[in-house]
Amino acid sequence: MRQFILGAALVLLAPLAAQAQDAAAGEKLFSQCKACHAFGKNGVGPDLKGVVGRKAGTHEGYNYSAALKDSGLTWDEATMHKWLANPKGLVSGTKMIYAGLKDDKKIDDLVAYLKTQQ
């Protein structure tokens, strides 16, 4: 009976394990972001080193849109997920020219990678 219960539990939990964040996959996805973003310096977009937990529109030396500076957002995981899915939908008037990433798993992986860059 124990084996049956354990087997059933594994079958039910397997999809959750498959949804775990994968920072290595996120690092590969970040290659698309490199056209505008880097870690340790501003470019076309702001420096993303330490972005997780940072208040939006506040990184020193980057000229943010008024919309982002006034958004009141903090880049926690939930906010970053919404942003990466649809930047202009979250903050109308942002300068970021990116339509958004539509795959939730890829967004989770990208956020996991950004969290390693603190």
N, C-alpha and C positions, 0 to 999 in steps of 0.2 A: 504493500500500500504506500509506503514511504517513497519508493521509487516512482510510482505513478504520480504522486503529488509533486515530487521534485521535477519530474519530466514535464508535467503540465506547467509548473511555474517557469521553467526555462523557455518553454514555447511561448508563454505570454510575455516574458521579459525580453526576448530576443529582438523584437522590433525597437524597443527602447534603447538597447545597446547599439543598434545600428544607427540611431539618431545622435549618438554622442558627438560632441564637437571634436573636430580633427584639425589641430593647428597646422600640421604639415600640409594638409590639403588647402588650408587657408593661405599658407605662404605661397603656394602655386597660384591661387586666385589673385593674390596681391600683385602679381606681375602685371595685371591689367591696370592697376592703380598707379604704378610707377611712372606713368606718363606725366602725372601731376603731383604725386605725393612721394615723400621720402621720410626716413627716420633720422632725426638730428638736424634737419634744415628745412626751411621753407622753400617752396618752388612755385609752380603755378597754383598749387594748393598748399594748405598749411602743413607744417611738420606734424607727423602722426605719432611720434615717440611720446608715449605717456597719454595718448588720447583717451583711453578708457578711464573714466572718472573725472575727466576735465570738463569744466563748464564750456559750453559751445561759444565760439567767437572770441576766445580770450588768449590764444597763444601769442606770445610776444613777437612782434615784428611782422605779423601777417595782416594784410588789409582785408578784413572780412566785410561782407555785405551788412548793411544796417539790419536787415531782416534776421540774419543769423546772430549778430551781436545782441539783438533785442529779444531773441527767442525764449530766453530763460531755460533752455535745455541744458542738461548735463549728459555727457556721453556714457550712460550706463548701457548694459547689454540690450535692454528692451528698446531704448531710444536709438541705439546704433542699428538695431535690426530694422526699425521703421525707416530710418534714414537711408540705409543701404538698399532697401526695397523701393523707395520712392522719395528721393531728396526734396524735390519741389512740392510733393504732396504733404510732406511734413513741415517744410518751411518755404512758403511761397516767397519768392524774391531772392532766393539764394543764388550765388554766382556759380555754384557747382553745376557743370554741364555733364550730367550723367543721368541716363534714363532710369537706372535702378537694376538691381539683380532680383530676378523673380523666383529663384530657387531657395526656399527656406533653409535647406541643409547647407547650401553653399554660403549663405549669409552667416549661419552659425559657425561654420568653419573659418570664415574670414574674421569674424569677431574673436574667435578663439586665438587666431594668430595675432591680431592686434593687441590682445591682452598679454601676449608674451613680450611685447615691445614697450615695456615700462621703464 
